[in-house]
Amino acid sequence: MNEYQIAKKSINVTVGESVRIIRELQELSQNQLAELTGIPQSTISAIEHDKINLGIERAKILAKALKCHPAVLVFPGWDAEIAV
């Protein structure tokens, strides 16, 4: 018997917001993340404000620095049940 209820998504998060949230959870500033990745702070800001696309290569670099899988950044609203 399943004693757990599936959590319901309460908000939608953009790619930029997911980058910002994960960065802030790790207590990193944009400048610190820029130093870790070699990606200019201005580019990180533009990504976080959804002004430019994250892109696969930048997602890989940011994910490594943020210690998460790139898919967490690229597909923040992914619903595995709907996708099946």
Order of alpha helices (4+ residues) and beta strands (2+ residues): alpha-alpha-alpha-alpha-alpha-alpha
